[in-house]
Amino acid sequence: MTQGKRRMWAGLGLAAVVGAILYLAVGSLENNMVYFLTPAELQARAAEVEGQPVRLGGMVQTGSVDWKPEEPLLRFSVGDGDSAVKVRTTSAPPSMFQEGQGVVVEGRYGSDGVFRADRLMVKHSNEYKPPEDSEMPAEMYESISEKSEKGSGSGSEGSTGPSPGSP
Amino acid sequence: MERETRDRRHRWLGLAALAAVVVGTVWALFVAPPDAAQGEVQRLMYVHVPTAWIGMLSFFVVFVMSILYLVQRDPRWDMIAHSGVEIGVVFTALTLALGSLWAKPTWGIWWTWDPRLTTTAIMLIIYVGYLAVRGFAQDPEKRARWSAVVGIVAFVDVPIVYLSVTWWRTLHQPPSTARSIAPEMLWPLFLNLAAFTLVYLYLMLRRYRLAEAERQLEEETAIGR
């Protein structure tokens, strides 16, 4: 390669890199300085963020999860302290999704006070420990359908396996 | 002759690094328990954390070598810095790839633009830019000078990456501490951190050896021209 050509390619490479950095820095980091809003912040800024793409983060409220795999429709509340926001999504819950778990959802906050999420992300802690004797870590791998059957109560518990009493 | 002795010593270090990685991997996969919340997939920690550590360690070495070069103008500092950037880029790319593999089964997604992930991606791109700058300058002295400036400025992002999970809201969890990891998982993690550090040392020595050969070739070509 001639020196001129080499310089040209190096220049192009450099320009591409600088462009990519600027794109990332200005385009995405700016929006990401506040990665998600808490339920209280979302409600306080309801008028401002209504209909805009936004992220909401908090804890899945105990007793709020309602998963209908046949539609599919997942409903739950994301809470933090005293405030909570109702969330609806058509995405299936990831395997670590459960009540009391931290989550971040991406979507839009409607004027009806319901957050319609098109992306559901589970946030986990920085704690790692082995399972207790009674816990089975392999259970994480049960399929979503199995899990949902248990969750919605419409499952067929007890119907699997032979019943010894029947002839 | 001197070079051969050095190569032989490097080979011993390479074998030690390999042995440490094998022991670390066996411990991580077969001896350490699975995680209560995440199950078996949590074992990715034993590679994801070490690759992240090596990336940052490598860029710190580049930072120090870049300063040393600007002060002393010794081409050897530039050669170490160049070697460090290449290795740091490889390990940072690995960190992102392994992190993505870990994110899918736990977070439920491959990628999100949270501050930790975004600043890490920027760090990778900046150091790829360092390598592009090296291709830009033909004159070795000018190249070393420009690279040293980039090597210093680029390091600004490294502590930002580390502290991003503390400063801002993220999906990525904050750094684990010795108290937040059970001892039977902490020891294999330490072992793997040590094993990867040996791998880093071995790769640095070999890459530096290559840099010497490159420099020699460059000088010979310059004389012949």
Boltz contact constraints between the chains, C-beta under 6 A:
constraints:
  - contact:
      token1: [A, 10]
      token2: [B, 135]
      max_distance: 6.0
  - contact:
      token1: [A, 10]
      token2: [B, 136]
      max_distance: 6.0
  - contact:
      token1: [A, 13]
      token2: [B, 132]
      max_distance: 6.0
  - contact:
      token1: [A, 14]
      token2: [B, 132]
      max_distance: 6.0
  - contact:
      token1: [A, 17]
      token2: [B, 129]
      max_distance: 6.0
  - contact:
      token1: [A, 17]
      token2: [B, 132]
      max_distance: 6.0
  - contact:
      token1: [A, 20]
      token2: [B, 125]
      max_distance: 6.0
  - contact:
      token1: [A, 21]
      token2: [B, 125]
      max_distance: 6.0
  - contact:
      token1: [A, 24]
      token2: [B, 122]
      max_distance: 6.0
  - contact:
      token1: [A, 28]
      token2: [B, 113]
      max_distance: 6.0
  - contact:
      token1: [A, 28]
      token2: [B, 118]
      max_distance: 6.0
  - contact:
      token1: [A, 29]
      token2: [B, 118]
      max_distance: 6.0
  - contact:
      token1: [A, 32]
      token2: [B, 113]
      max_distance: 6.0
  - contact:
      token1: [A, 32]
      token2: [B, 115]
      max_distance: 6.0
  - contact:
      token1: [A, 32]
      token2: [B, 118]
      max_distance: 6.0
  - contact:
      token1: [A, 35]
      token2: [B, 114]
      max_distance: 6.0
  - contact:
      token1: [A, 35]
      token2: [B, 169]
      max_distance: 6.0
  - contact:
      token1: [A, 35]
      token2: [B, 170]
      max_distance: 6.0
  - contact:
      token1: [A, 36]
      token2: [B, 169]
      max_distance: 6.0
  - contact:
      token1: [A, 94]
      token2: [B, 108]
      max_distance: 6.0
  - contact:
      token1: [A, 96]
      token2: [B, 106]
      max_distance: 6.0
  - contact:
      token1: [A, 104]
      token2: [B, 171]
      max_distance: 6.0
  - contact:
      token1: [A, 121]
      token2: [B, 107]
      max_distance: 6.0
  - contact:
      token1: [A, 121]
      token2: [B, 108]
      max_distance: 6.0
  - contact:
      token1: [A, 121]
      token2: [B, 109]
      max_distance: 6.0
  - contact:
      token1: [A, 121]
      token2: [B, 171]
      max_distance: 6.0
  - contact:
      token1: [A, 122]
      token2: [B, 107]
      max_distance: 6.0
  - contact:
      token1: [A, 122]
      token2: [B, 108]
      max_distance: 6.0
  - contact:
      token1: [A, 123]
      token2: [B, 171]
      max_distance: 6.0
  - contact:
      token1: [A, 124]
      token2: [B, 106]
      max_distance: 6.0
  - contact:
      token1: [A, 125]
      token2: [B, 173]
      max_distance: 6.0
  - contact:
      token1: [A, 126]
      token2: [B, 173]
      max_distance: 6.0
  - contact:
      token1: [A, 126]
      token2: [B, 174]
      max_distance: 6.0
  - contact:
      token1: [A, 126]
      token2: [B, 176]
      max_distance: 6.0
  - contact:
      token1: [A, 126]
      token2: [B, 180]
      max_distance: 6.0
  - contact:
      token1: [A, 127]
      token2: [B, 180]
      max_distance: 6.0
  - contact:
      token1: [A, 128]
      token2: [B, 35]
      max_distance: 6.0
  - contact:
      token1: [A, 128]
      token2: [B, 181]
      max_distance: 6.0
  - contact:
      token1: [A, 128]
      token2: [B, 185]
      max_distance: 6.0
  - contact:
      token1: [A, 129]
      token2: [B, 36]
      max_distance: 6.0
  - contact:
      token1: [A, 129]
      token2: [B, 182]
      max_distance: 6.0
  - contact:
      token1: [A, 130]
      token2: [B, 33]
      max_distance: 6.0
  - contact:
      token1: [A, 130]
      token2: [B, 182]
      max_distance: 6.0
  - contact:
      token1: [A, 131]
      token2: [B, 36]
      max_distance: 6.0
  - contact:
      token1: [A, 137]
      token2: [B, 34]
      max_distance: 6.0
  - contact:
      token1: [A, 137]
      token2: [B, 39]
      max_distance: 6.0
  - contact:
      token1: [A, 140]
      token2: [B, 39]
      max_distance: 6.0
